Amino acid sequence: MLEIYGTIGPKCADVEILKEMFSEGMSGVRLNLSHVSLKEAEDQIKMLKAAAEKSGRDFELLIDMQGPELRIGQLTEPAELKDGEICTLGQGGIPVPEITVPYMVKGQQILLDDGKLLLEITENCGEYALARVLRGGILRGKKSIALPGAEIYPPALTASDKENLSQAVKYGVSAVMQPFVRNADDLKQLRQELKKHGGENIRIFAKIENLAGVKELSGIMAEADEIVIARGDLGNAMPLYELPAYQKIIAAECRKAAKPFMVVTQMLASMEHSPVPTRAEVSDIFNAVLDGAASVMVTGETAVGDYPVEVIKYLKKTADAAQNFLENQFC
């Protein structure tokens, strides 16, 4: 059975809305722990359990860890970065992880907020770097930062990850998403941490969102319960027009190894502000299922979008249509 995942956030953090989402076919819920802890999300978890009980459904609670993903620090208010201007990254400017500053050499491109903003380093000044804005926009705190081509290796688990993992069983977590998996060792560390706290039965979803993960896919599959083709940051690691080929390659390798996989990112992005999807989006979902996906997931579409119930409805119905097509085609 193909699993349908939504993401909880401010626009659907309501028992009645969540109940409708479950009724429309949502079978799993992602809780993003990049900005909050499990303890801080306790009220949301209670809402989920109440809504699932009202709709007569069980559900999988999937926590998405911080992991080695790089993010900027908190901003006192959103910053507008204008095309052509010079901005400061690091001390006295946009707060960035210290580990990234030495890699900010002249000419290095910087992607912010899943690639929505693009900068290029003009000068490294030691504790900070100067960058020209090539593609501007509004930048908010805690958004992702990526340096394409730079080999930066932060720890697989952060201190907050370990704290959340220690509470996973208590809060009913049934699966963990490990971001930016680079090799099998990243997952072995996660598995060991879960076992320390009685979470040996919690499933591990390995997010493939860099080229290191693609290269080490075989070893990663041996340690993961499910592979996640996370197209947001994976699309930042290469020219965007090459992303579909990598998606096909990962899907084919998962099928060959009989390893379940999920497809995620911008599956119904237009529905953050529209009650109906685009033709391209439903085709994308349909083709992901034809490629053998065991699950599909939406993120911002339900967390901050205006039509969370409609999103789940279209995701589920499109996935069902694809499965019906497969059954009828090969019966």
Salt bridges, closest charged atoms under 4 A:
GLU16 OE2 - LYS54 NZ 2.96
GLU42 OE2 - LYS46 NZ 3.84
GLU60 OE1 - ARG203 NH2 2.83
ASP64 OD2 - ARG30 NE 2.83
ASP64 OD2 - LYS207 NZ 2.99
GLU69 OE1 - ARG71 NH2 3.25
ASP113 OD1 - LYS116 NZ 3.68
ASP186 OD2 - ARG182 NE 3.01
GLU193 OE2 - LYS196 NZ 3.53
GLU193 OE2 - HIS197 NE2 3.64
ASP225 OD2 - ARG191 NH1 3.54
GLU226 OE1 - ARG203 NH1 3.72
GLU253 OE2 - LYS256 NZ 3.36
ASP284 OD2 - ARG231 NH2 2.88
ASP291 OD2 - LYS248 NZ 2.92
ASP306 OD1 - LYS11 NZ 2.67
ASP306 OD2 - HIS273 ND1 3.41
ASP320 OD1 - LYS316 NZ 3.37
